[in-house]
Amino acid sequence: MTEAEAISFIEGVDIEGEEPQSWVDLGCGKCLFSYALAAYLPDGSSILAVDKKNQVPIKPSIKKVELTFHKADFLKEKLPIADFDGVLMANSLHYVKDKKVFLHKLKEETSENGKLIIVEYDTTLRNPWIPHPIPFDDLKELLKEIGYDHINKIGERASKYGHKNMYACVVQ
């Protein structure tokens, strides 16, 4: 996926307000979706990109949005997450085995009106690259159990890796 395709894929994210926001991208990989998110954030915002592997070089800023990298395994290490305006998880939630506990923790650690943007494969088929998949309908039910009221699918596209679609959703 190109950066332009990633930007288009999450275009329904609906970032409100002109005030700078702080976001964290868990399992950022090469920061493709960090860059995509930056296209929608107000100037002066920041994104903390987290991955267990070094991801350099990273563009220092995008559209006046500060992007910093933090090397950590978000499943095993305590992260500097507190009162973020949003959490981005693009192709990383499928590494989380106990999604209910993890997503509940994220809800507690983001600001009261915080958002989640989740990009995942709409499949139940496991493989070494998608060890704990969660299709959109299952994710939606889980998020409702945790107490999220607004779960909106904002994008869907075919994956170039097999017969599954990818989805993007925003959760509030």
C-alpha positions in Angstrom: 0.0 0.0 0.0 1.3 3.4 -0.8 1.1 6.5 1.5 -1.6 8.0 -0.8 -3.6 4.7 -0.5 -3.3 4.7 3.3 -4.4 8.3 3.5 -7.5 7.5 1.4 -8.2 4.3 3.3 -8.7 6.2 6.6 -10.2 9.4 5.2 -13.4 8.9 7.2 -11.4 9.4 10.4 -13.1 12.8 11.1 -10.6 14.5 13.3 -12.4 17.3 15.1 -11.2 20.7 16.1 -8.2 22.9 15.4 -6.3 22.3 18.6 -3.2 20.1 18.4 -3.7 16.5 19.4 -1.4 13.7 20.6 -1.7 10.2 19.2 0.2 7.0 19.6 0.7 4.4 16.8 1.1 1.0 18.3 3.0 -1.5 16.1 3.9 1.3 13.7 6.1 -0.7 11.3 7.5 1.6 8.8 5.0 4.3 9.9 2.9 4.2 6.8 -0.3 4.8 8.7 1.4 7.3 11.0 2.0 9.4 7.9 -1.5 8.8 6.8 -2.9 10.0 10.1 -0.7 13.0 10.1 -2.5 14.2 6.9 -5.7 14.6 9.0 -4.3 16.0 12.3 -4.3 19.7 13.1 -0.9 21.5 12.8 1.1 21.2 16.0 -0.1 17.7 16.7 2.2 14.8 17.6 2.4 11.1 17.0 4.4 8.7 19.1 5.2 5.8 16.8 5.9 2.6 18.8 7.4 -0.7 17.4 9.7 -3.4 18.8 12.0 -3.0 15.8 13.9 0.2 15.0 12.1 2.1 12.2 14.5 4.6 10.8 14.7 6.8 8.9 11.5 8.4 10.0 10.4 11.7 8.4 10.9 14.2 11.3 7.6 16.0 10.6 4.6 15.7 8.3 2.4 18.7 7.7 3.7 20.3 10.9 2.9 17.2 12.9 5.8 16.0 15.1 6.5 12.3 14.7 8.8 10.6 17.2 9.8 6.9 17.5 9.9 4.8 20.7 11.3 1.3 20.5 9.2 -1.0 22.6 7.1 -4.1 22.4 3.7 -2.7 23.2 2.5 -6.1 24.4 5.2 -6.6 27.0 6.5 -3.2 28.0 4.9 -0.3 29.9 4.4 2.5 27.4 4.3 6.3 27.9 0.6 6.2 27.2 -1.6 8.6 29.2 -4.3 10.9 28.1 -3.6 10.5 24.4 -6.3 11.9 22.1 -6.1 8.7 20.0 -4.5 5.4 19.4 -3.8 4.0 16.0 -3.3 0.3 15.5 -2.8 -0.6 11.8 -2.2 -4.3 11.3 -1.1 -4.8 14.9 -4.2 -5.8 16.9 -3.9 -9.3 15.4 -0.8 -9.8 17.5 -2.8 -9.3 20.7 -4.1 -12.6 22.1 -6.4 -11.2 24.8 -8.0 -8.4 23.0 -10.6 -7.7 25.6 -8.1 -7.0 28.4 -5.8 -5.0 26.0 -8.6 -2.8 24.6 -10.0 -2.2 28.0 -6.6 -1.0 29.1 -6.3 1.3 26.1 -9.7 2.8 26.9 -8.6 3.6 30.4 -5.3 5.2 29.2 -6.7 7.5 26.5 -8.4 10.8 27.1 -12.2 10.8 27.8 -13.1 11.6 24.2 -10.2 9.6 22.8 -10.5 7.7 19.5 -9.1 4.4 18.3 -8.3 3.8 14.6 -8.0 0.1 13.9 -6.9 -1.3 10.5 -7.1 -5.1 10.4 -7.8 -8.1 8.2 -11.4 -9.2 8.0 -10.7 -12.9 8.5 -10.7 -15.7 11.1 -8.0 -17.6 9.4 -4.7 -17.7 11.4 -1.2 -17.7 9.9 2.2 -16.8 11.1 1.7 -13.1 10.1 -1.9 -12.9 11.5 -1.7 -15.1 14.7 -4.9 -13.7 16.3 -7.2 -12.3 13.6 -10.4 -10.5 14.4 -13.0 -9.8 11.8 -14.9 -6.5 11.9 -18.2 -7.9 13.3 -16.3 -9.7 16.1 -14.3 -6.6 16.9 -17.5 -4.5 17.0 -19.2 -6.8 19.5 -16.0 -6.9 21.7 -15.8 -3.1 21.7 -19.4 -2.7 22.7 -18.8 -5.1 25.6 -15.9 -2.9 26.8 -18.2 0.2 26.6 -17.4 1.9 23.3 -20.6 3.5 21.9 -19.4 4.5 18.4 -17.8 2.0 16.1 -17.7 3.0 12.5 -16.2 1.2 9.6 -14.5 3.9 7.5 -12.8 1.8 4.8 -12.6 -1.6 3.2 -10.3 -2.9 0.5 -9.0 -6.2 -0.8 -5.7 -7.3 0.6 -2.9 -8.1 -1.7 -2.0 -11.0 0.6 -4.7 -13.6 -0.2 -8.4 -13.8 -0.2 -9.2 -11.5 2.7 -10.3 -7.9 2.9 -8.8 -5.2 5.1 -11.0 -2.9 7.1 -10.4 0.4 8.8 -12.7 1.6 11.7 -12.9 4.5 14.1 -13.9 3.8 17.7 -15.0 6.4 20.2 
